[in-house]
Amino acid sequence: MRILLVEDDRDLADWLMQSLEHRGFQVEWAEDGRLAELRLTLEDFDAALLDLGLPSLSGGQVLARLKAAQNETPVLVMTAQDTLAQRVALLRNGADDFMGKPLEIDELEARLLALIRRSHGRSRGLYQCGPLAYDQTSQRFTLRGELFTISPREQSVLRLLIQKAGEPLSKQQILDRLVSIESDLTTEIVEVIVYRLRKKLGDGDVQIVTLRGVGYMLEAVGEAG
């Protein structure tokens, strides 16, 4: 899960990055509002952690611009001013959740996971594409009701594809999301992994489709357009 941390306090940012990465998140850092807006516009993140008191653009301005552009990245706002009026204003302005500082890392992890599950429309961490299903809790795939056994690397790539089923992911997007887990991955290795997954899925009713110049997409054959 790829997170953009937007925080201008370097010490706090370092602590949050280390704590969240220890819990399995891939965390990247932006220290001012303009850079955060640019990265959230051009890159694909599962969620953003947004501080309000930022240089260049305030957190509130970043949030307003994202929502005006219909950017659907879930945003959890971090604030030291945790009043009822501010919480209501944040939610009305497009924040998906908020936490007051100082942060409790266990609660933050739980809130991030809940945000990401909701953003994928899977409140219980269950993903499905035709006869292929993935249970995020057990981290297991099933195909036509039977356990679908694949290598860890294949599972990492297929997990990304099923979480975005029906939407294309480029090789670079796949690489960006996995690079903290597999530091030696390259786009060529991603191609090999996709090739192996296609062979294991076979010619049945769920396939990995190549969209030339765009990327890979997982789709159920009966739903192909």
PyMOL commands that set and color helices and strands:
alter all, ss='L'
color gray80, all
select helices_A, chain A and resi 10-22+33-42+59-68+84-92+105-119+152-163+171-178+187-201+221-223
alter helices_A, ss='H'
color red, helices_A
select strands_A, chain A and resi 2-6+26-30+47-51+75-79+97-100+126-129+132-135+140-143+146-147+206-211+215-220
alter strands_A, ss='S'
color yellow, strands_A
deselect
rebuild
show_as cartoon
